[in-house]
Amino acid sequence: MTTTAVAPLSTQDAEILLTAARRAAEAAGVTVSVTVLDAGGHLLAFRRDDRAVLISGETSTRKAYTALQLDAPTADLVDLVKPDGPFHSLTTALDRPLLFIAGGVPVHRDGALIGAIGVGGGAPEQDHSFAVTATEALV
């Protein structure tokens, strides 16, 4: 059986993701922060627009981390952590805080998880849209 290695998320890939997310946000008139993490959760790229709310830097990073750890868009996880949801205690179960607000999206290449992007600063639906647009720009 032969396995083919999947190329990891590179700094060039991270810049493509960051730029695409920021362009989508700019086109919508929204100032954001964007965080890109590699598969190990290490920071590859970060940018906060000059007028983005300060907390957006933290939220974009937590969204990316959450999407990476659970290999799912954070938008798909919101209901799971509600008081009656199966993961309701997950928000406080780990040392590193997770954030279950739309805007974090895992990044895959050839079916393998290679990183994640998080966007913060707009409405959750907007942040999710900007992150998805970014992943679609990475071919």
C-alpha angles and dihedrals in degrees: 000000000000122000124197118216115236115227111248122238106279130205087252089055089048091053090050090052093046094048094047093050093048092048091051091049092046091051088054092047093245126134113217148167118234127200126188120193129187123231091276092054094254119145113255100166139002133175132171117194113236095251099034114123110266095239090059089080091060095041094050090052094047092047091052091048092049093049090049097047094047096032090227138101109266088230087067093052103053096094092046093067098046114116092267095040125109093244098041093129095045093089090070101025099090135060092234110060120243122208121212100198122114115265105077119100130176117234119224133188120192089346095307125116107243103164145310142252127217127193125192134174105064131069110298093253090051093049090050091050092050091049093049090048088053094052090050089055091059105084 
